[in-house]
Amino acid sequence: MSIGALDRDLAVPLYHQLQNILKAEIEMGRWRPDERLPSEQELGERFQVSKITVRQALTDLAQSGYIRREQGRGTFVARRKFDEGPRELTSFTEEMRRHALVATSRVLAQFEAEADARVTNALRLSAKSPVLILKRLRLAGAEPLSVQIAHIPAALVPGLNLVDGGSLYEILQREYHLYPARARETYVAALADDATAAMLEIPVGSAVFAVERVTLTLNETPFEFVQSTVRGDRYAIVLDLVKNVGEQPALTLNS
């Protein structure tokens, strides 16, 4: 579907009009993710503008994440990122469903072990308390998005055995009466190491988010500590900032 035309009588620059038209066509599905766009020459001929105008429009679209430009290959529609920001506490399955995607998971490891200091501190456990450690690869369809390691006090989940594709939160609620009420997540920028890059099918050294999450029940008891590595090319952090005198800041800087 093609929409819009450039209006040379408007005070709005032609490159900006072109950018808006191409953005609208991408959002309406004229080109699918990873599909190649027409060349600069083809776009110039279609809209009767110079290559410089086309190039400026494409540069702005690339900066806003709508397209990616590959040297010697052309310009392609980028896969839109999943926005992460203030939101309802949901499972990965529910989150992917909101994006019209089917969530799947692959269990990489599942065993009990003594909790280390970081885990005991997060879950308010005694030193060396046994925890269930569940390592999974989380996928949207066939695309790997994150590697996740969950730690749950073993005393709370005796006999838990998760299979590929199973929803951990559904089992925790149905069989162990553990209902997540709230969670706190921390995101830190990092680079993918060899093992993580292989699992996520991205180049070594790619930008990722290192995420830690503590989930609590209604009575403020922490029952899950999760450490995840999330693809930086598929997620974006979105914050709604509100100036409110007298309240603590939402963001902190590590010294």
ABEGO torsion letter per residue (X at the ends): XBBEBBBAABABBAAAAAAAAAAAAAAAGABBBGBBBBBAAAAAAAAGBBAAAAAAAAAAAAAAGABBBBBGAEBBBBBBBBBBBBBBBBBAAAAAAAAGBBBBBBBABBBBBBBBAAAAAAAGBBBGBBBBBBBBBBBBEABBABBBBBBBBAAABBGBBBBBGBBAAAAAAAAAGBBBABBBBBBBBBBBBAAAAAAAGBBBGBBBBBBBBBBBBAAGBBABBBBBBBBAAABBBBBBBBBBBGBBBABBBBX
